[in-house]
Amino acid sequence: MSTFKAIVIEKEESGQRAALADFDSNDLMGGDVDVRVEWSTLNYKDGLAITGKAPVVRRFPMIAGIDFAGTVESSSHSAWKRGDRVLLNGWGCGETHLGGYAEKARVKGDWLVAIPPSMSAREAMAIGTAGYTAMLAAMALERHGVGPASGPLVVTGAAGGVGSVAVAILSKRGFEVTASTGRPGEIDYLRKLGANEIIERA
Ligand SMILES: NC(=O)c1ccc[n+]([C@@H]2O[C@H](COP(=O)([O-])OP(=O)(O)OC[C@H]3O[C@@H](n4cnc5c(N)ncnc54)[C@H](OP(=O)(O)O)[C@@H]3O)[C@@H](O)[C@H]2O)c1
């Protein structure tokens, strides 16, 4: 039997319990790419899953972790081969599919993204799913024809995970960014990220 270390969430009569455990490789779920996981992030959703404070986990046992970055160990998917550096954000990992808080993950190759050569796996996960989401939002604005010439733009929840990366990306792309926050203590941080103006959330 081959096992790997993982943070496993089990359902018990009194609720659920998360612990570092040895997970049997034979119990991995279906997928055409095996990845040696090197880094993951701690997303808000992971906190909910591990504490059981919201019903994030939809099957038990579950390996927590909604994202990961690592190296392909084996693949029968045409896009990936052993040694490729990859990352995954979401796709139900840590919720319906075994997630990234583990030494190993088996997933669908279609869910994976190549890590750019200039970026380490650790850096990819420092951006994390929150940063990835912020970038998707920035790209959606551009797709809808909203650019710096459209005028100033407000980022709500600016000091949060998605908001802070959104402030940084949008200001780098030339937008005039107004950051809305409920945390006046983060004003300097938001300015450093590139916010032109800060407004306090009512
Ligand atoms: N993180 C992800 O990967 C991800 C992916 C997809 C969608 N989302 C969604 O994106 C949103 C932000 O997620 P996040 O991960 O960035 O969460 P987060 O780090 O907890 O940030 C949320 C921010 O929202 C602001 N906020 C809190 N209470 C508020 C209220 N009552 N009214 C207005 N603003 C309030 C706060 O901003 P200030 O600190 O500036 O006051 C807080 O930091 C959530 O709706 C989440 O479901 C997140």
The ligand as an ORCA input file, in Angstrom:
! r2SCAN-3c Opt
* xyz 0 1
  N     -10.805     34.324     -2.334
  C     -11.200     33.670     -3.409
  O     -10.492     32.796     -3.919
  C     -12.527     33.977     -4.041
  C     -12.858     33.326     -5.233
  C     -14.073     33.637     -5.839
  C     -14.922     34.548     -5.235
  N     -14.559     35.107     -4.052
  C     -15.491     36.087     -3.446
  O     -14.852     37.351     -3.420
  C     -15.267     38.058     -2.244
  C     -14.040     38.477     -1.435
  O     -13.352     37.307     -1.008
  P     -11.967     37.391     -0.229
  O     -11.360     36.038     -0.261
  O     -11.192     38.538     -0.739
  O     -12.462     37.641      1.240
  P     -11.744     38.466      2.386
  O     -10.267     38.373      2.316
  O     -12.432     38.065      3.658
  O     -12.112     39.966      2.050
  C     -13.428     40.416      2.075
  C     -13.414     41.898      2.346
  O     -14.752     42.378      2.285
  C     -14.863     43.528      3.087
  N     -16.043     43.434      3.925
  C     -16.210     42.678      5.033
  N     -17.425     42.884      5.549
  C     -18.035     43.771      4.731
  C     -19.322     44.381      4.742
  N     -20.203     44.112      5.693
  N     -19.620     45.244      3.749
  C     -18.732     45.524      2.768
  N     -17.487     44.970      2.712
  C     -17.178     44.113      3.685
  C     -13.589     43.621      3.922
  O     -12.792     44.590      3.279
  P     -11.879     45.594      4.090
  O     -10.943     44.723      4.873
  O     -11.191     46.438      3.081
  O     -12.823     46.358      4.966
  C     -12.963     42.259      3.750
  O     -11.565     42.294      3.887
  C     -16.204     37.126     -1.469
  O     -17.518     37.435     -1.846
  C     -15.811     35.748     -1.996
  O     -16.881     34.836     -1.891
  C     -13.377     34.872     -3.451
*
